């Protein structure tokens, strides 16, 4: 390369120097997601907030009409909302906060719908999505998110009025089925209609509340969604006993938390926190016997609970404290305790565990399984 005068050489050198400085500054200021979370002092978690059993706020107790992420709402209302949200998905967030801060309440919840949930991850507004989200190849590859282990094995079902005499999808020919837009349920329904040459109409709605409002008003004769969601929303209908969920299952719906895929450390942290919940149940460690189990001589339990506290412990290798699994169990419990509390037979939203039993359940083996902690 030949320059006409020396000033061009100095100009090029200055540009290269500035570019290098910018690059160095970016390297210095970039922080991992774990570092950002620790610095701010809480985990940002995306949940639905209107799905009993999974994530739910009883708005009547707070005297508001809808959930709101607006930080300008009165602080006392905002804090009351944050303290009131409960459910299976919420406890996953609480487990993550427990592992990081030894405090299950070090979480701020954002209430998001199906259309905006992935944008919330990519924009950095949430650190983890725990919102009954189905793991699919398109979402895994195209949206640049990484799924944590499956926490709930579900399937797509159909909700109808019992007196309608509808007992299969084919019986809905000529009728209207309501479905939430931007969901796997919508796409599965479209596939079924085309593949089986069915003639029902599909009415897509963005707001889940509108789906069930129009169903109750008779504007659609059926609702399709994950069976877990149908079961929880069924309880909110005016006369729940007048409706049934058909036995026909349209699809597999493995539900899992999700995080952005650009931070491998964070992916691994969330992954092994979820696995810790499962492993704790398999090892028989729960909130009630944790202190007793800490005296165990079983090498699996010693290693899992980080009792030696060494620098090469599982927690330390993740960037967490050696006792991170103890923190989770102490504050939230194991997977079985979370399920029992939110979806068990004595909960307000009972759903049989079935496929969500541990793999080694002697009466009804399920699919819940953790890799070895070693």
C-alpha positions as CSV (number, residue, x, y, z in Angstrom):
1,X,0.0,0.0,0.0
2,X,1.4,3.4,-1.0
3,X,0.4,6.7,0.7
4,X,0.5,10.1,-1.0
5,X,1.6,11.8,2.1
6,X,2.7,11.1,5.7
7,X,-0.5,12.5,7.2
8,X,-2.5,9.5,5.9
9,X,-0.1,7.2,7.7
10,X,-0.7,9.0,11.0
11,X,-4.5,9.0,10.4
12,X,-4.5,5.2,9.8
13,X,-2.4,4.6,12.9
14,X,-4.8,6.8,15.0
15,X,-7.8,4.8,13.7
16,X,-6.2,1.5,14.5
17,X,-5.3,2.8,18.0
18,X,-8.9,3.9,18.7
19,X,-10.3,0.6,17.5
20,X,-7.9,-1.3,19.7
21,X,-8.8,0.9,22.7
22,X,-12.5,0.3,22.1
23,X,-12.0,-3.4,21.9
24,X,-9.9,-3.4,25.1
25,X,-12.5,-1.3,26.9
26,X,-15.3,-3.7,25.8
27,X,-13.3,-6.7,27.0
28,X,-12.8,-5.0,30.4
29,X,-16.4,-4.0,30.9
30,X,-18.0,-7.2,29.7
31,X,-19.2,-9.3,32.6
32,X,-20.6,-12.7,32.8
33,X,-24.3,-13.1,33.5
34,X,-23.4,-14.5,37.0
35,X,-21.3,-11.5,37.7
36,X,-24.1,-9.1,36.6
37,X,-26.6,-11.0,38.8
38,X,-24.3,-10.8,41.9
39,X,-23.6,-7.2,41.3
40,X,-27.2,-6.2,41.1
41,X,-28.2,-8.4,44.0
42,X,-31.0,-10.4,42.5
43,X,-32.1,-12.8,39.7
44,X,-34.5,-11.6,37.0
45,X,-36.9,-14.4,36.1
46,X,-39.6,-14.4,33.5
47,X,-42.9,-16.2,34.5
48,X,-46.5,-16.0,33.4
49,X,-48.1,-15.0,36.7
50,X,-51.5,-16.2,35.6
51,X,-51.2,-20.0,35.6
52,X,-52.2,-21.6,38.9
53,X,-49.8,-24.3,40.0
54,X,-47.0,-23.0,37.8
55,X,-46.8,-19.3,38.4
56,X,-49.7,-17.4,39.8
57,X,-50.6,-14.2,41.7
58,X,-54.0,-13.8,43.2
59,X,-54.9,-10.3,42.1
60,X,-57.9,-10.1,44.3
61,X,-55.6,-10.3,47.4
62,X,-53.7,-7.3,46.0
63,X,-56.7,-5.3,44.7
64,X,-55.3,-4.7,41.2
65,X,-56.8,-5.8,37.9
66,X,-53.7,-7.0,36.0
67,X,-50.0,-7.8,36.5
68,X,-47.7,-5.0,35.5
69,X,-44.0,-4.8,34.9
70,X,-44.1,-1.0,35.1
71,X,-41.5,0.1,37.7
72,X,-43.4,3.3,38.2
73,X,-46.3,1.5,39.9
74,X,-46.5,2.2,43.7
75,X,-43.7,0.4,45.4
76,X,-45.9,-1.2,48.0
77,X,-48.0,-2.7,45.3
78,X,-45.0,-3.8,43.3
79,X,-43.5,-5.5,46.4
80,X,-46.7,-7.2,47.3
81,X,-46.9,-8.6,43.8
82,X,-43.4,-9.9,44.0
83,X,-44.0,-11.6,47.4
84,X,-47.3,-13.1,46.2
85,X,-46.2,-15.0,43.1
86,X,-46.1,-18.8,43.7
87,X,-45.9,-22.0,41.7
88,X,-43.7,-24.7,40.2
89,X,-42.0,-22.4,37.7
90,X,-41.5,-19.8,40.5
91,X,-39.8,-22.4,42.7
92,X,-37.3,-23.1,39.9
93,X,-36.3,-19.4,40.0
94,X,-36.2,-19.5,43.8
95,X,-33.8,-22.5,43.6
96,X,-31.4,-20.6,41.3
97,X,-31.5,-17.6,43.7
98,X,-30.9,-19.9,46.6
99,X,-27.8,-21.4,44.9
100,X,-26.3,-18.0,44.1
101,X,-27.3,-15.9,47.1
102,X,-28.4,-18.4,49.8
103,X,-31.7,-16.5,49.6
104,X,-34.8,-17.8,47.7
105,X,-36.3,-14.3,47.7
106,X,-33.4,-12.7,45.8
107,X,-35.6,-12.7,42.7
108,X,-37.5,-10.1,40.7
109,X,-40.3,-11.6,38.5
110,X,-41.3,-10.2,35.1
111,X,-44.7,-11.3,33.9
112,X,-44.6,-12.1,30.2
113,X,-46.8,-13.7,27.6
114,X,-46.0,-16.3,25.0
115,X,-45.3,-13.7,22.3
116,X,-42.7,-11.7,24.1
117,X,-40.9,-14.4,26.2
118,X,-38.0,-15.0,23.8
119,X,-37.4,-11.3,23.2
120,X,-37.1,-10.9,27.0
121,X,-34.2,-13.4,27.1
122,X,-32.3,-12.0,24.1
123,X,-32.7,-8.4,25.3
124,X,-31.3,-9.3,28.7
125,X,-34.4,-8.2,30.6
126,X,-34.5,-11.6,32.2
127,X,-31.7,-14.0,33.2
128,X,-33.9,-17.1,33.0
129,X,-37.3,-18.0,31.4
130,X,-39.4,-20.3,33.6
131,X,-42.7,-20.2,31.8
132,X,-44.0,-23.6,30.8
133,X,-42.0,-23.4,27.5
134,X,-41.8,-26.3,25.2
135,X,-38.3,-27.4,24.0
136,X,-38.2,-27.6,20.2
137,X,-35.4,-27.8,17.7
138,X,-36.5,-24.5,16.1
139,X,-36.4,-22.6,19.4
140,X,-33.1,-24.2,20.4
141,X,-31.3,-23.4,17.1
142,X,-33.0,-20.4,15.6
143,X,-33.8,-18.2,18.6
144,X,-30.3,-18.5,20.1
145,X,-31.5,-19.8,23.4
146,X,-30.4,-22.8,25.4
147,X,-32.8,-25.0,27.3
148,X,-32.1,-26.3,30.8
149,X,-33.2,-29.9,31.6
150,X,-36.8,-30.8,31.1
151,X,-38.7,-30.1,34.4
152,X,-42.2,-31.2,33.2
153,X,-43.2,-33.8,30.6
154,X,-46.5,-32.7,29.1
155,X,-48.7,-33.2,26.1
156,X,-51.2,-31.2,24.1
157,X,-54.8,-31.8,25.0
158,X,-58.3,-30.5,24.2
159,X,-60.8,-28.9,26.6
160,X,-64.5,-29.1,25.8
161,X,-67.9,-29.0,27.6
162,X,-68.9,-32.4,28.9
163,X,-72.4,-32.1,27.4
164,X,-71.1,-31.3,24.0
165,X,-70.6,-35.1,23.3
166,X,-67.2,-34.2,21.7
167,X,-64.8,-37.0,22.4
168,X,-62.1,-36.5,19.8
169,X,-60.5,-33.8,17.6
170,X,-62.5,-35.2,14.6
171,X,-65.7,-34.5,16.5
172,X,-64.9,-30.8,16.3
173,X,-65.2,-30.6,12.5
174,X,-67.2,-27.5,11.6
175,X,-66.6,-26.0,15.0
176,X,-64.2,-23.4,16.3
177,X,-61.2,-24.1,18.5
178,X,-59.5,-21.3,20.4
179,X,-55.7,-21.4,20.8
180,X,-53.1,-19.0,22.1
181,X,-50.9,-17.6,19.3
182,X,-47.1,-18.0,19.0
183,X,-47.3,-21.4,20.7
184,X,-46.5,-24.9,19.8
185,X,-50.2,-25.7,20.4
186,X,-51.2,-23.4,17.5
187,X,-48.7,-25.1,15.1
188,X,-49.5,-28.6,16.2
189,X,-53.2,-27.9,15.7
190,X,-52.6,-26.6,12.2
191,X,-50.5,-29.7,11.4
192,X,-53.3,-32.0,12.6
193,X,-55.9,-30.2,10.6
194,X,-53.9,-30.4,7.4
195,X,-52.6,-34.0,7.9
196,X,-56.0,-35.4,8.8
197,X,-58.0,-33.2,6.4
198,X,-60.2,-31.8,9.2
199,X,-62.6,-28.9,8.8
200,X,-62.6,-27.1,12.2
201,X,-61.8,-23.4,12.4
202,X,-58.8,-22.1,14.4
203,X,-59.2,-18.9,16.3
204,X,-55.8,-17.5,17.4
205,X,-55.7,-15.1,20.4
206,X,-52.6,-13.5,22.0
207,X,-54.0,-13.1,25.5
208,X,-54.6,-16.4,27.2
209,X,-57.5,-14.8,29.2
210,X,-59.3,-14.1,26.0
211,X,-59.0,-17.8,25.0
212,X,-61.0,-18.9,28.0
213,X,-63.3,-15.9,28.0
214,X,-64.4,-16.7,24.5
215,X,-64.7,-20.4,25.3
216,X,-67.0,-19.8,28.2
217,X,-69.0,-17.3,26.1
218,X,-69.6,-20.1,23.5
219,X,-67.7,-18.4,20.7
220,X,-65.4,-21.4,20.4
221,X,-66.4,-24.9,21.2
222,X,-63.0,-26.1,22.4
223,X,-59.6,-24.9,23.7
224,X,-56.3,-26.7,23.0
225,X,-53.1,-26.2,25.0
226,X,-50.7,-28.2,27.1
227,X,-52.7,-30.5,29.3
228,X,-51.1,-29.0,32.4
229,X,-52.4,-25.5,31.3
230,X,-55.8,-26.9,30.5
231,X,-56.0,-28.5,34.0
232,X,-55.0,-25.3,35.8
233,X,-57.2,-23.0,33.8
234,X,-60.1,-25.4,34.1
235,X,-60.2,-24.6,37.8
236,X,-60.7,-20.9,37.0
237,X,-63.9,-21.5,34.9
238,X,-67.2,-20.6,36.4
239,X,-68.4,-24.2,36.5
240,X,-65.3,-26.4,36.3
241,X,-67.4,-29.7,36.7
242,X,-69.1,-28.9,33.3
243,X,-65.9,-29.3,31.3
244,X,-63.6,-32.2,30.5
245,X,-60.1,-32.7,29.0
246,X,-60.3,-35.3,26.2
247,X,-58.1,-38.4,26.4
248,X,-56.7,-37.7,23.0
249,X,-53.1,-36.3,23.1
250,X,-52.0,-34.3,20.1
251,X,-48.2,-33.9,20.8
252,X,-45.2,-34.2,23.1
253,X,-44.6,-31.1,25.1
254,X,-41.4,-31.2,27.1
255,X,-41.3,-28.1,29.3
256,X,-38.0,-26.6,30.4
257,X,-36.5,-23.3,31.6
258,X,-34.4,-21.4,29.1
259,X,-31.5,-19.0,29.0
260,X,-29.5,-17.1,26.4
261,X,-26.9,-19.3,24.7
262,X,-24.0,-16.8,24.6
263,X,-22.8,-17.5,28.2
264,X,-21.8,-21.1,28.6
265,X,-21.1,-20.7,32.3
266,X,-24.6,-19.5,32.9
267,X,-26.1,-22.3,30.8
268,X,-24.2,-24.8,32.9
269,X,-25.1,-23.2,36.2
270,X,-28.9,-23.3,35.5
271,X,-28.6,-26.8,34.1
272,X,-26.9,-28.2,37.2
273,X,-29.2,-26.4,39.6
274,X,-32.1,-28.1,38.0
275,X,-30.3,-31.5,38.0
276,X,-29.5,-30.8,41.7
277,X,-33.2,-30.7,42.5
278,X,-33.7,-34.1,40.8
279,X,-30.6,-35.7,42.3
280,X,-31.6,-34.6,45.8
281,X,-34.9,-36.5,45.5
282,X,-33.1,-39.5,44.1
283,X,-30.7,-39.5,47.0
284,X,-33.5,-39.1,49.5
285,X,-32.4,-35.7,50.7
286,X,-35.1,-33.2,51.6
287,X,-35.7,-30.1,53.6
288,X,-36.5,-32.1,56.7
289,X,-33.5,-34.4,56.8
290,X,-30.8,-32.2,55.2
291,X,-28.9,-31.6,58.5
292,X,-29.0,-35.4,59.2
293,X,-27.8,-36.2,55.7
294,X,-24.8,-33.9,56.2
295,X,-23.4,-36.5,58.6
296,X,-23.6,-39.3,56.0
297,X,-20.6,-41.3,55.0
298,X,-22.1,-42.1,51.6
299,X,-19.5,-40.7,49.1
300,X,-22.3,-39.7,46.7
301,X,-24.0,-37.6,49.3
302,X,-20.7,-36.1,50.5
303,X,-19.8,-35.1,46.9
304,X,-23.3,-33.9,46.1
305,X,-23.6,-31.7,49.2
306,X,-20.1,-30.3,48.8
307,X,-19.3,-31.4,52.4
308,X,-15.5,-31.4,51.8
309,X,-15.7,-27.8,50.6
310,X,-12.7,-28.2,48.3
311,X,-11.7,-25.9,45.4
312,X,-12.6,-28.7,43.0
313,X,-16.1,-29.3,44.3
314,X,-19.0,-29.3,41.9
315,X,-20.2,-25.9,43.1
316,X,-16.7,-24.3,42.8
317,X,-16.3,-25.6,39.2
318,X,-19.6,-24.0,38.3
319,X,-18.6,-20.7,39.9
320,X,-20.8,-21.2,42.9
321,X,-20.2,-22.0,46.5
322,X,-19.3,-25.7,47.3
323,X,-22.6,-26.0,49.3
324,X,-24.8,-24.7,46.5
325,X,-26.9,-27.9,46.6
326,X,-27.4,-27.6,50.3
327,X,-28.7,-24.0,49.8
328,X,-31.2,-25.2,47.3
329,X,-32.6,-28.0,49.4
330,X,-32.7,-25.9,52.6
331,X,-34.7,-23.1,51.0
332,X,-36.8,-24.8,48.3
333,X,-36.6,-28.6,48.7
334,X,-36.0,-31.3,46.1
335,X,-37.8,-31.8,42.9
336,X,-40.4,-34.0,44.5
337,X,-41.1,-31.5,47.2
338,X,-41.6,-28.7,44.6
339,X,-44.0,-30.9,42.7
340,X,-45.9,-31.9,45.8
341,X,-46.2,-28.4,47.0
342,X,-47.5,-26.9,43.8
343,X,-49.1,-29.8,41.8
344,X,-49.5,-32.6,44.3
345,X,-52.8,-34.2,45.4
346,X,-53.2,-31.7,48.3
347,X,-52.4,-28.6,46.2
348,X,-55.0,-26.3,44.7
349,X,-54.0,-27.6,41.2
350,X,-53.5,-31.4,41.5
351,X,-51.8,-33.0,38.5
352,X,-50.7,-36.7,38.6
353,X,-46.9,-37.0,38.3
354,X,-47.0,-39.8,35.8
355,X,-44.1,-39.3,33.4
356,X,-42.7,-36.7,35.9
357,X,-41.9,-39.5,38.4
358,X,-38.3,-40.4,39.0
359,X,-37.0,-42.9,36.5
360,X,-36.5,-45.5,39.4
361,X,-40.0,-45.1,40.9
362,X,-40.9,-48.7,41.7
363,X,-44.7,-48.2,41.2
364,X,-44.8,-46.0,38.2
365,X,-41.4,-45.2,36.6
366,X,-41.2,-41.8,35.0
367,X,-38.7,-39.9,32.8
368,X,-37.2,-37.5,35.4
369,X,-33.5,-38.3,35.5
370,X,-30.2,-36.6,36.4
371,X,-26.7,-37.4,35.1
372,X,-24.2,-38.5,37.8
373,X,-22.8,-35.9,40.1
374,X,-19.1,-36.8,39.9
